[in-house]
Amino acid sequence: MSDQTMPIVPPLGELGPVIKALTALTVAFPMLPGDSLTVGRVLPPTGGAVFGIGVDLHTTFADFETWREALGIDPADVEHRLLETVQTMRAYPVFAGVQIELTAYTPRFPEAE
């Protein structure tokens, strides 16, 4: 569904396949870190908003790696960005036919220990 035809507020029924995919993720990978999960619009790099799962990890890049390995994401498909105060890693896997937007955030300059 393109962002031009996507309803402003989707009826719950349209999110059913996404919710089922999220449930399947919890069954297949119960130990994955679940810092922040959302069901709704995601913006894959191919363009156009789609209904999917947003995963935001505000912990460490190690948690991102756990997801990357579990979902079989090729390291070449991971986008790393250095911003002013944070750095991010992002990937867009598909699980059970549903788009996932997987993002990890860490400080750009980790505190010295």
C-alpha positions as a printed NumPy array, in Angstrom:
array([[  0.   ,   0.   ,   0.   ],
       [  1.494,   3.374,  -0.927],
       [  1.516,   6.326,   1.443],
       [ -1.01 ,   8.058,  -0.863],
       [ -3.673,   5.398,  -0.278],
       [ -2.767,   4.562,   3.315],
       [ -5.471,   5.69 ,   5.726],
       [ -4.548,   8.417,   8.198],
       [ -5.647,   6.194,  11.072],
       [ -5.661,   2.555,  10.007],
       [ -8.479,   0.313,  11.147],
       [ -7.163,  -2.326,  13.543],
       [ -8.002,  -5.045,  11.025],
       [ -5.413,  -3.693,   8.578],
       [ -2.755,  -4.116,  11.249],
       [ -3.697,  -7.782,  11.806],
       [ -0.926,  -9.247,   9.597],
       [  1.645,  -7.018,  11.318],
       [  0.459,  -8.053,  14.774],
       [  0.607, -11.706,  13.717],
       [  4.177, -11.214,  12.453],
       [  5.138,  -9.584,  15.768],
       [  3.637, -12.551,  17.604],
       [  5.587, -14.925,  15.346],
       [  8.786, -12.989,  16.162],
       [  8.193, -13.462,  19.89 ],
       [  7.727, -17.197,  19.377],
       [ 10.688, -17.666,  17.012],
       [ 13.09 , -15.384,  18.913],
       [ 11.887, -14.976,  22.51 ],
       [ 15.294, -13.785,  23.726],
       [ 15.645, -10.836,  21.317],
       [ 15.961,  -7.508,  23.149],
       [ 12.642,  -5.648,  22.942],
       [ 13.517,  -2.11 ,  24.002],
       [ 10.792,  -0.36 ,  21.98 ],
       [  8.451,  -2.035,  19.493],
       [  5.725,  -0.342,  17.482],
       [  3.106,  -1.573,  15.055],
       [  2.197,   0.932,  12.379],
       [  3.851,   2.841,   9.58 ],
       [  7.463,   2.222,   8.66 ],
       [  9.42 ,   3.891,   5.88 ],
       [ 11.604,   1.399,   4.012],
       [ 14.352,   2.76 ,   1.766],
       [ 12.403,   1.565,  -1.283],
       [ 10.012,   4.441,  -0.628],
       [  6.425,   4.739,   0.438],
       [  5.082,   4.073,   3.907],
       [  3.896,   0.546,   4.669],
       [  2.402,  -1.069,   7.739],
       [  5.126,  -2.896,   9.61 ],
       [  7.074,  -3.267,  12.832],
       [  9.371,  -0.584,  14.178],
       [ 12.131,  -1.76 ,  16.51 ],
       [ 14.101,   0.951,  18.322],
       [ 17.027,  -0.098,  20.488],
       [ 18.36 ,   2.578,  22.813],
       [ 20.856,   0.246,  24.426],
       [ 23.959,  -0.969,  22.605],
       [ 24.949,  -1.979,  19.117],
       [ 25.372,  -5.492,  20.543],
       [ 21.575,  -5.688,  20.829],
       [ 21.303,  -4.619,  17.182],
       [ 23.764,  -7.381,  16.242],
       [ 21.609,  -9.918,  18.066],
       [ 18.648,  -8.914,  15.894],
       [ 20.797,  -8.79 ,  12.75 ],
       [ 22.071, -12.311,  13.278],
       [ 18.658, -13.729,  14.238],
       [ 16.985, -12.303,  11.128],
       [ 19.891, -13.117,   8.809],
       [ 20.518,  -9.504,   7.804],
       [ 23.601,  -9.145,   5.618],
       [ 26.085,  -6.7  ,   7.207],
       [ 26.24 ,  -4.933,   3.821],
       [ 22.539,  -4.081,   4.237],
       [ 23.13 ,  -2.186,   7.486],
       [ 23.258,   1.608,   7.322],
       [ 25.554,   3.293,   9.871],
       [ 25.215,   7.033,  10.435],
       [ 27.241,   9.385,  12.569],
       [ 25.161,  12.31 ,  13.759],
       [ 26.205,  15.196,  16.   ],
       [ 25.683,  13.464,  19.325],
       [ 24.52 ,   9.956,  18.428],
       [ 25.255,   7.251,  15.948],
       [ 22.699,   4.901,  14.477],
       [ 22.566,   1.543,  12.787],
       [ 19.515,   0.747,  10.683],
       [ 18.309,  -2.166,   8.589],
       [ 15.049,  -3.11 ,   6.896],
       [ 14.487,  -6.874,   7.044],
       [ 11.226,  -8.593,   6.21 ],
       [  9.834, -11.232,   8.571],
       [  6.725, -13.306,   7.865],
       [  6.026, -11.017,   4.902],
       [  6.071,  -7.883,   7.076],
       [  8.533,  -5.006,   6.796],
       [ 10.64 ,  -4.26 ,   9.875],
       [ 12.51 ,  -1.03 ,  10.488],
       [ 15.299,  -1.978,  12.928],
       [ 17.188,   0.963,  14.427],
       [ 19.799,   1.175,  17.185],
       [ 20.983,   4.399,  18.79 ],
       [ 24.107,   4.952,  20.888],
       [ 26.051,   8.052,  21.909],
       [ 28.485,   9.162,  19.244],
       [ 31.195,   9.644,  21.801],
       [ 30.856,   6.92 ,  24.434],
       [ 31.814,   8.06 ,  27.913],
       [ 35.275,   7.033,  29.025],
       [ 35.185,   4.421,  31.733]])
